[in-house]
């Protein structure tokens, strides 16, 4: 039996554990230095912007498409298996404020139609009728994607872990990896606080900690942290129409309904001093910038004035792992090692791309056949990523 160790149990590691656990010939261990659903997953909003993304070809589109398709079956599958609902929202609305951007949205609408995914482009009058909480005065159009939406990141992660354990996955919580024993281009053992775990395959999905773990190879993975702040707010009454509560995105800010008149609002994008090109190692602790948080809140109240009266229940921040010098996410073998795979560096799209990451890793391990898609065109260069998920 092949023994696989997955290092890191955020949303990506949990998705990997669950998908791989469907193969009965694998002994799967999932390891985390803390508890599941912490790190970037704990701070994420879980917004799923796949179809409404302007990525239309290459790996970027394939990953989004595969995740959208898997989410259609994954959430019902987990709900049936565990006997409880997983909070999620179907439908996402993006506000367009710049008239010059409207042709770009129209082109995307046409492209998605050929791919089998409808997008709706609403006029300001349509927007007022469907979402009266939005001030449509400065809105050129609103783009509605019924296939996109949101899922609670922590609850989904914990559900994936529970379902994976039901299939025999072995957890190691509060268990940092202290070392990796390597020989002849392979990793043969993980050194944990309470044991040495023999392994045949290793998948590193440890977010920012993946950079340190990759140091065993001749080409370690450089990453920088990008901080994001978010708010949980409460209103005296729900926004808009009770029967239509999509995720609303405007100015790269997401408004996510939680029920009981509560909403998530986020998130900021705060780079380390020096910006995207900061040199590693990074020895400066990132501190949330109150000015950026206030700017986010002001932009949100600009398109949804009712938020002015919102009461702040919670304020939090988290660090996203952004790879340097290559597109996010990084899903590939670690250079110099035939049995170590990187599945990390998802930056702002960890929740969105977790299912597709698991599918891709399974393909790399030879567990599923990679499907050739003649409509997927090659894409190069460093990816510009979409909004926080």
RADA-V84235 format. One record per residue. N is the residue number from 1. RES is the residue in one small letter. OMEGA is omega in radians with two decimals (NA if undefined). D_CENTER is the distance of its C-alpha to the mean C-alpha in Angstrom with 1 decimal. Layout:
n:N res:RES omega:OMEGA d_center:D_CENTER
n:N res:RES omega:OMEGA d_center:D_CENTER
This chain:
n:1 res:x omega:-3.13 d_center:31.4
n:2 res:x omega:-3.12 d_center:28.5
n:3 res:x omega:-3.13 d_center:26.8
n:4 res:x omega:3.04 d_center:23.2
n:5 res:x omega:3.05 d_center:21.5
n:6 res:x omega:-3.11 d_center:17.8
n:7 res:x omega:-3.13 d_center:17.3
n:8 res:x omega:-3.11 d_center:14.5
n:9 res:x omega:2.81 d_center:13.3
n:10 res:x omega:-3.11 d_center:10.0
n:11 res:x omega:-3.11 d_center:7.7
n:12 res:x omega:3.12 d_center:8.0
n:13 res:x omega:3.13 d_center:11.7
n:14 res:x omega:3.10 d_center:12.3
n:15 res:x omega:3.09 d_center:11.3
n:16 res:x omega:-3.11 d_center:13.5
n:17 res:x omega:-3.10 d_center:16.2
n:18 res:x omega:-3.09 d_center:16.4
n:19 res:x omega:-3.12 d_center:16.6
n:20 res:x omega:-3.09 d_center:19.0
n:21 res:x omega:3.07 d_center:21.1
n:22 res:x omega:3.13 d_center:22.4
n:23 res:x omega:-3.00 d_center:24.6
n:24 res:x omega:-3.11 d_center:27.6
n:25 res:x omega:3.14 d_center:28.8
n:26 res:x omega:2.93 d_center:26.1
n:27 res:x omega:-2.97 d_center:26.3
n:28 res:x omega:3.05 d_center:22.8
n:29 res:x omega:3.07 d_center:22.3
n:30 res:x omega:-2.93 d_center:19.1
n:31 res:x omega:3.05 d_center:19.7
n:32 res:x omega:3.14 d_center:18.3
n:33 res:x omega:3.06 d_center:20.3
n:34 res:x omega:3.08 d_center:19.6
n:35 res:x omega:3.12 d_center:18.4
n:36 res:x omega:3.00 d_center:15.3
n:37 res:x omega:3.07 d_center:12.3
n:38 res:x omega:3.10 d_center:13.3
n:39 res:x omega:-3.12 d_center:12.3
n:40 res:x omega:-3.13 d_center:9.0
n:41 res:x omega:-3.13 d_center:7.9
n:42 res:x omega:-3.08 d_center:11.3
n:43 res:x omega:-3.04 d_center:10.7
n:44 res:x omega:3.07 d_center:7.5
n:45 res:x omega:3.08 d_center:8.7
n:46 res:x omega:3.14 d_center:6.6
n:47 res:x omega:-3.08 d_center:7.7
n:48 res:x omega:-3.14 d_center:7.6
n:49 res:x omega:-3.10 d_center:9.5
n:50 res:x omega:-3.11 d_center:10.6
n:51 res:x omega:-3.10 d_center:14.4
n:52 res:x omega:3.02 d_center:14.9
n:53 res:x omega:3.11 d_center:13.5
n:54 res:x omega:3.02 d_center:16.5
n:55 res:x omega:-3.06 d_center:15.5
n:56 res:x omega:-3.12 d_center:18.4
n:57 res:x omega:3.06 d_center:19.2
n:58 res:x omega:-3.09 d_center:18.6
n:59 res:x omega:-3.11 d_center:15.7
n:60 res:x omega:3.13 d_center:13.2
n:61 res:x omega:-3.11 d_center:14.5
n:62 res:x omega:-3.14 d_center:15.0
n:63 res:x omega:3.12 d_center:11.5
n:64 res:x omega:3.13 d_center:10.5
n:65 res:x omega:-3.11 d_center:13.8
n:66 res:x omega:3.11 d_center:13.5
n:67 res:x omega:3.11 d_center:10.3
n:68 res:x omega:-3.13 d_center:12.1
n:69 res:x omega:-3.13 d_center:15.2
n:70 res:x omega:3.13 d_center:14.0
n:71 res:x omega:3.11 d_center:12.5
n:72 res:x omega:-3.11 d_center:16.1
n:73 res:x omega:-3.01 d_center:17.6
n:74 res:x omega:-3.08 d_center:15.2
n:75 res:x omega:3.07 d_center:15.3
n:76 res:x omega:3.13 d_center:19.1
n:77 res:x omega:3.13 d_center:19.6
n:78 res:x omega:3.14 d_center:18.3
n:79 res:x omega:3.12 d_center:20.2
n:80 res:x omega:-3.10 d_center:23.3
n:81 res:x omega:-3.03 d_center:23.1
n:82 res:x omega:3.11 d_center:22.6
n:83 res:x omega:3.10 d_center:24.7
n:84 res:x omega:3.13 d_center:22.5
n:85 res:x omega:2.99 d_center:20.1
n:86 res:x omega:-3.06 d_center:16.4
n:87 res:x omega:3.10 d_center:15.9
n:88 res:x omega:-3.14 d_center:14.2
n:89 res:x omega:3.08 d_center:15.2
n:90 res:x omega:3.11 d_center:16.3
n:91 res:x omega:-3.14 d_center:16.8
n:92 res:x omega:-3.11 d_center:15.6
n:93 res:x omega:3.12 d_center:18.1
n:94 res:x omega:-3.09 d_center:18.0
n:95 res:x omega:3.09 d_center:21.1
n:96 res:x omega:-3.11 d_center:23.0
n:97 res:x omega:-3.03 d_center:25.5
n:98 res:x omega:3.13 d_center:26.9
n:99 res:x omega:-3.13 d_center:29.4
n:100 res:x omega:3.12 d_center:29.1
n:101 res:x omega:-3.08 d_center:25.5
n:102 res:x omega:3.09 d_center:26.7
n:103 res:x omega:3.11 d_center:27.9
n:104 res:x omega:3.09 d_center:24.5
n:105 res:x omega:3.12 d_center:23.1
n:106 res:x omega:3.07 d_center:26.1
n:107 res:x omega:3.12 d_center:25.6
n:108 res:x omega:3.11 d_center:22.0
n:109 res:x omega:3.12 d_center:23.5
n:110 res:x omega:-3.13 d_center:26.1
n:111 res:x omega:-3.13 d_center:23.8
n:112 res:x omega:3.11 d_center:21.5
n:113 res:x omega:3.12 d_center:24.8
n:114 res:x omega:3.13 d_center:25.9
n:115 res:x omega:3.09 d_center:22.7
n:116 res:x omega:-3.12 d_center:23.2
n:117 res:x omega:-3.13 d_center:20.7
n:118 res:x omega:2.95 d_center:22.5
n:119 res:x omega:3.10 d_center:21.6
n:120 res:x omega:3.06 d_center:24.1
n:121 res:x omega:-3.07 d_center:25.4
n:122 res:x omega:2.99 d_center:27.2
n:123 res:x omega:3.06 d_center:30.0
n:124 res:x omega:3.11 d_center:30.3
n:125 res:x omega:3.07 d_center:32.8
n:126 res:x omega:-3.12 d_center:30.4
n:127 res:x omega:3.13 d_center:27.8
n:128 res:x omega:-3.12 d_center:30.4
n:129 res:x omega:-3.06 d_center:31.3
n:130 res:x omega:-3.09 d_center:27.9
n:131 res:x omega:-3.07 d_center:26.3
n:132 res:x omega:3.10 d_center:29.3
n:133 res:x omega:-3.10 d_center:27.4
n:134 res:x omega:3.02 d_center:26.3
n:135 res:x omega:-3.04 d_center:29.0
n:136 res:x omega:-3.05 d_center:29.3
n:137 res:x omega:-3.09 d_center:32.0
n:138 res:x omega:-3.11 d_center:30.0
n:139 res:x omega:3.09 d_center:27.6
n:140 res:x omega:-3.13 d_center:28.5
n:141 res:x omega:3.05 d_center:26.4
n:142 res:x omega:-3.09 d_center:23.5
n:143 res:x omega:-3.09 d_center:21.2
n:144 res:x omega:3.10 d_center:20.2
n:145 res:x omega:3.13 d_center:17.8
n:146 res:x omega:-3.10 d_center:18.6
n:147 res:x omega:-3.12 d_center:16.1
n:148 res:x omega:-3.14 d_center:13.0
n:149 res:x omega:-3.07 d_center:12.3
n:150 res:x omega:3.03 d_center:10.4
n:151 res:x omega:3.14 d_center:10.2
n:152 res:x omega:-3.00 d_center:11.0
n:153 res:x omega:-3.09 d_center:8.5
n:154 res:x omega:-3.12 d_center:11.6
n:155 res:x omega:3.08 d_center:13.8
n:156 res:x omega:3.14 d_center:11.7
n:157 res:x omega:-3.13 d_center:11.4
n:158 res:x omega:3.08 d_center:15.1
n:159 res:x omega:3.10 d_center:16.0
n:160 res:x omega:3.13 d_center:14.7
n:161 res:x omega:-3.13 d_center:16.6
n:162 res:x omega:3.13 d_center:19.7
n:163 res:x omega:3.10 d_center:19.8
n:164 res:x omega:3.11 d_center:19.5
n:165 res:x omega:3.06 d_center:22.3
n:166 res:x omega:3.10 d_center:24.4
n:167 res:x omega:3.05 d_center:24.3
n:168 res:x omega:3.10 d_center:25.5
n:169 res:x omega:-3.05 d_center:22.6
n:170 res:x omega:-3.11 d_center:24.1
n:171 res:x omega:3.02 d_center:22.2
n:172 res:x omega:-3.12 d_center:23.1
n:173 res:x omega:-3.09 d_center:21.9
n:174 res:x omega:-2.99 d_center:23.2
n:175 res:x omega:3.12 d_center:23.9
n:176 res:x omega:3.06 d_center:23.1
n:177 res:x omega:-3.07 d_center:23.8
n:178 res:x omega:3.14 d_center:27.0
n:179 res:x omega:3.08 d_center:27.7
n:180 res:x omega:3.12 d_center:27.3
n:181 res:x omega:-3.08 d_center:30.6
n:182 res:x omega:3.03 d_center:30.9
n:183 res:x omega:3.06 d_center:33.8
n:184 res:x omega:3.07 d_center:34.6
n:185 res:x omega:3.13 d_center:31.1
n:186 res:x omega:3.02 d_center:29.4
n:187 res:x omega:-3.05 d_center:27.9
n:188 res:x omega:-3.05 d_center:30.1
n:189 res:x omega:3.01 d_center:29.4
n:190 res:x omega:3.10 d_center:27.0
n:191 res:x omega:3.13 d_center:28.9
n:192 res:x omega:-3.09 d_center:27.7
n:193 res:x omega:-3.03 d_center:29.6
n:194 res:x omega:-3.09 d_center:31.5
n:195 res:x omega:2.94 d_center:31.7
n:196 res:x omega:-3.02 d_center:31.4
n:197 res:x omega:3.06 d_center:29.1
n:198 res:x omega:-3.07 d_center:30.3
n:199 res:x omega:2.99 d_center:27.6
n:200 res:x omega:-3.14 d_center:27.8
n:201 res:x omega:3.12 d_center:24.2
n:202 res:x omega:3.03 d_center:21.4
n:203 res:x omega:-3.13 d_center:17.7
n:204 res:x omega:3.14 d_center:16.2
n:205 res:x omega:-2.97 d_center:12.6
n:206 res:x omega:3.10 d_center:13.5
n:207 res:x omega:-3.11 d_center:11.3
n:208 res:x omega:3.12 d_center:14.0
n:209 res:x omega:3.11 d_center:16.7
n:210 res:x omega:-3.14 d_center:16.2
n:211 res:x omega:3.12 d_center:18.3
n:212 res:x omega:-3.12 d_center:21.2
n:213 res:x omega:-3.12 d_center:21.0
n:214 res:x omega:-3.12 d_center:21.2
n:215 res:x omega:3.11 d_center:24.4
n:216 res:x omega:-3.08 d_center:26.3
n:217 res:x omega:3.13 d_center:26.1
n:218 res:x omega:3.13 d_center:28.1
n:219 res:x omega:-3.13 d_center:25.1
n:220 res:x omega:-3.07 d_center:22.7
n:221 res:x omega:3.09 d_center:19.2
n:222 res:x omega:3.09 d_center:19.3
n:223 res:x omega:3.04 d_center:16.4
n:224 res:x omega:3.05 d_center:16.5
n:225 res:x omega:3.05 d_center:14.9
n:226 res:x omega:-3.02 d_center:13.9
n:227 res:x omega:3.04 d_center:14.5
n:228 res:x omega:3.09 d_center:13.3
n:229 res:x omega:3.13 d_center:15.5
n:230 res:x omega:-3.13 d_center:15.3
n:231 res:x omega:2.86 d_center:18.1
n:232 res:x omega:-3.04 d_center:19.0
n:233 res:x omega:3.14 d_center:22.1
n:234 res:x omega:3.11 d_center:24.8
n:235 res:x omega:3.12 d_center:27.3
n:236 res:x omega:3.10 d_center:30.7
n:237 res:x omega:-3.09 d_center:29.8
n:238 res:x omega:3.12 d_center:26.7
n:239 res:x omega:2.96 d_center:25.8
n:240 res:x omega:-3.11 d_center:27.0
n:241 res:x omega:-3.09 d_center:28.0
n:242 res:x omega:-3.05 d_center:27.5
n:243 res:x omega:3.13 d_center:26.9
n:244 res:x omega:-3.07 d_center:24.2
n:245 res:x omega:3.12 d_center:21.2
n:246 res:x omega:2.88 d_center:18.2
n:247 res:x omega:3.10 d_center:15.4
n:248 res:x omega:3.14 d_center:17.2
n:249 res:x omega:3.07 d_center:15.9
n:250 res:x omega:-3.10 d_center:18.7
n:251 res:x omega:3.12 d_center:19.0
n:252 res:x omega:3.09 d_center:15.2
n:253 res:x omega:-3.11 d_center:15.4
n:254 res:x omega:3.04 d_center:13.9
n:255 res:x omega:-3.00 d_center:16.3
n:256 res:x omega:3.11 d_center:15.2
n:257 res:x omega:-3.14 d_center:18.1
n:258 res:x omega:-3.01 d_center:18.4
n:259 res:x omega:3.12 d_center:22.0
n:260 res:x omega:3.10 d_center:25.2
n:261 res:x omega:-3.14 d_center:25.1
n:262 res:x omega:-3.11 d_center:22.0
n:263 res:x omega:2.92 d_center:19.0
n:264 res:x omega:3.11 d_center:16.0
n:265 res:x omega:-3.13 d_center:16.3
n:266 res:x omega:0.05 d_center:14.0
n:267 res:x omega:3.08 d_center:13.1
n:268 res:x omega:3.07 d_center:15.3
n:269 res:x omega:-3.00 d_center:14.7
n:270 res:x omega:-3.13 d_center:17.2
n:271 res:x omega:3.04 d_center:18.1
n:272 res:x omega:3.02 d_center:20.6
n:273 res:x omega:-3.05 d_center:24.3
n:274 res:x omega:3.06 d_center:24.9
n:275 res:x omega:-3.05 d_center:21.7
n:276 res:x omega:-3.06 d_center:19.6
n:277 res:x omega:-3.12 d_center:22.7
n:278 res:x omega:-3.14 d_center:23.2
n:279 res:x omega:3.06 d_center:25.1
n:280 res:x omega:0.07 d_center:24.0
n:281 res:x omega:3.14 d_center:24.8
n:282 res:x omega:-3.08 d_center:23.5
n:283 res:x omega:3.12 d_center:25.9
n:284 res:x omega:3.11 d_center:25.1
n:285 res:x omega:3.12 d_center:23.3
n:286 res:x omega:3.14 d_center:20.9
n:287 res:x omega:3.13 d_center:22.2
n:288 res:x omega:-3.11 d_center:20.7
n:289 res:x omega:-3.12 d_center:22.7
n:290 res:x omega:3.13 d_center:24.3
n:291 res:x omega:3.11 d_center:25.3
n:292 res:x omega:3.09 d_center:21.9
n:293 res:x omega:3.13 d_center:21.0
n:294 res:x omega:3.09 d_center:24.2
n:295 res:x omega:3.09 d_center:23.6
n:296 res:x omega:-3.13 d_center:20.4
n:297 res:x omega:3.13 d_center:22.4
n:298 res:x omega:3.10 d_center:25.2
n:299 res:x omega:-3.14 d_center:23.3
n:300 res:x omega:3.11 d_center:21.9
n:301 res:x omega:3.08 d_center:25.4
n:302 res:x omega:3.12 d_center:26.7
n:303 res:x omega:3.09 d_center:25.1
n:304 res:x omega:-3.00 d_center:25.3
n:305 res:x omega:-3.12 d_center:28.5
n:306 res:x omega:-3.13 d_center:28.4
n:307 res:x omega:3.12 d_center:25.8
n:308 res:x omega:-3.09 d_center:28.7
n:309 res:x omega:-3.10 d_center:30.0
n:310 res:x omega:3.06 d_center:26.9
n:311 res:x omega:-3.13 d_center:27.2
n:312 res:x omega:3.11 d_center:24.6
n:313 res:x omega:-3.04 d_center:23.9
n:314 res:x omega:3.05 d_center:21.3
n:315 res:x omega:3.13 d_center:19.9
n:316 res:x omega:3.10 d_center:17.3
n:317 res:x omega:3.12 d_center:15.5
n:318 res:x omega:-3.12 d_center:13.1
n:319 res:x omega:3.10 d_center:12.6
n:320 res:x omega:3.12 d_center:9.7
n:321 res:x omega:3.13 d_center:10.9
n:322 res:x omega:3.11 d_center:12.1
n:323 res:x omega:3.10 d_center:14.4
n:324 res:x omega:3.03 d_center:17.8
n:325 res:x omega:3.07 d_center:19.8
n:326 res:x omega:-3.06 d_center:17.4
n:327 res:x omega:3.00 d_center:14.5
n:328 res:x omega:-0.06 d_center:10.9
n:329 res:x omega:3.07 d_center:9.8
n:330 res:x omega:3.13 d_center:13.0
n:331 res:x omega:-3.06 d_center:14.0
n:332 res:x omega:3.03 d_center:17.8
n:333 res:x omega:3.04 d_center:20.7
n:334 res:x omega:-3.10 d_center:21.6
n:335 res:x omega:3.10 d_center:24.7
n:336 res:x omega:-3.10 d_center:27.9
n:337 res:x omega:-3.09 d_center:26.6
n:338 res:x omega:-3.06 d_center:27.0
n:339 res:x omega:3.09 d_center:25.1
n:340 res:x omega:-3.12 d_center:22.1
n:341 res:x omega:3.01 d_center:18.8
n:342 res:x omega:3.05 d_center:15.9
n:343 res:x omega:-2.89 d_center:12.4
n:344 res:x omega:3.08 d_center:10.6
n:345 res:x omega:-3.07 d_center:10.1
n:346 res:x omega:3.10 d_center:6.6
n:347 res:x omega:-3.04 d_center:7.6
n:348 res:x omega:-3.02 d_center:5.8
n:349 res:x omega:-3.09 d_center:3.2
n:350 res:x omega:-3.12 d_center:2.1
n:351 res:x omega:3.12 d_center:2.6
n:352 res:x omega:-2.95 d_center:4.1
n:353 res:x omega:-3.13 d_center:5.4
n:354 res:x omega:3.14 d_center:6.3
n:355 res:x omega:-3.14 d_center:9.6
n:356 res:x omega:3.08 d_center:10.6
n:357 res:x omega:3.12 d_center:10.2
n:358 res:x omega:3.11 d_center:12.5
n:359 res:x omega:-3.12 d_center:14.8
n:360 res:x omega:3.12 d_center:15.2
n:361 res:x omega:3.10 d_center:16.1
n:362 res:x omega:3.09 d_center:18.5
n:363 res:x omega:3.12 d_center:20.0
n:364 res:x omega:3.12 d_center:20.5
n:365 res:x omega:3.14 d_center:22.2
n:366 res:x omega:-3.08 d_center:24.4
n:367 res:x omega:3.05 d_center:23.4
n:368 res:x omega:3.14 d_center:22.7
n:369 res:x omega:3.09 d_center:24.3
n:370 res:x omega:-3.12 d_center:22.2
n:371 res:x omega:3.10 d_center:23.0
n:372 res:x omega:-3.14 d_center:24.5
n:373 res:x omega:-3.08 d_center:23.7
n:374 res:x omega:-3.12 d_center:26.4
n:375 res:x omega:-3.13 d_center:24.6
n:376 res:x omega:3.13 d_center:21.9
n:377 res:x omega:3.12 d_center:23.3
n:378 res:x omega:3.14 d_center:22.7
n:379 res:x omega:-3.13 d_center:20.7
n:380 res:x omega:3.07 d_center:21.2
n:381 res:x omega:3.14 d_center:20.5
n:382 res:x omega:-3.04 d_center:17.8
n:383 res:x omega:2.93 d_center:15.0
n:384 res:x omega:-2.95 d_center:14.6
n:385 res:x omega:-3.12 d_center:11.0
n:386 res:x omega:-2.96 d_center:10.3
n:387 res:x omega:-3.01 d_center:9.6
n:388 res:x omega:3.04 d_center:7.4
n:389 res:x omega:NA d_center:4.5
